[in-house]
Amino acid sequence: MKATGVVRRIDDLGRIVVPKEIRRVLRIREGDPLEIFTDKDGEIILKKYSPIGELAEFAQQYVDTAAQILGCGVCVSDRDQIIAVAGMPKKELLGKSLHRDLEDAISDRESIMAKKGDKGYIRIIGNGDNEYQGQIVQTIICEGDAIGAVILLAKEGTKQIGEVERNAAIIAANFLAKQMEG
């Protein structure tokens, strides 16, 4: 565990303030859920909670099947990182932080279908080479909250993505949202 040197008091309602600098570094936004853990030494640990992260194993099975049938890269993300990848090397995307453009698209509940060079084309991950010929981003909305996205990607020289793939992304996003509700 890393010490920050910040000390806060608990108020009369049992609340503490997580300093803005720490929230910025950890990408914690207003309204984000935090999970609370305790250990035997009496420590309290706050961890960002990812509702879609609970479905990571299921999402991986889903993207494996979708990538095989659609013939393109398929990913599922929560609001912070890619949690499932198929149809392309996992090391390129799995566990990588989302680019701010994708975070904003999820927050704005956008549905994107764009080719490289189009106005609506966005970056997917924060660091590294993530240039794709085409992309489809479909936000996963569960109980009114945008919790992640289904992302289809086509590299140069691979199958082009179109309306069939867009509809598959919509189905996947709605299906994953229903799994979260259930």
Secondary structure as UniProt FT lines:
FT   TURN            12..13
FT   HELIX           20..25
FT   TURN            26..27
FT   TURN            30..31
FT   STRAND          34..38
FT   TURN            40..41
FT   STRAND          44..48
FT   HELIX           52..55
FT   HELIX           56..70
FT   STRAND          73..77
FT   STRAND          81..86
FT   HELIX           90..93
FT   TURN            94..95
FT   STRAND          97..98
FT   HELIX           100..107
FT   TURN            108..109
FT   STRAND          111..115
FT   TURN            116..117
FT   TURN            119..120
FT   STRAND          134..142
FT   TURN            143..144
FT   STRAND          145..154
FT   TURN            156..157
FT   HELIX           163..181
//
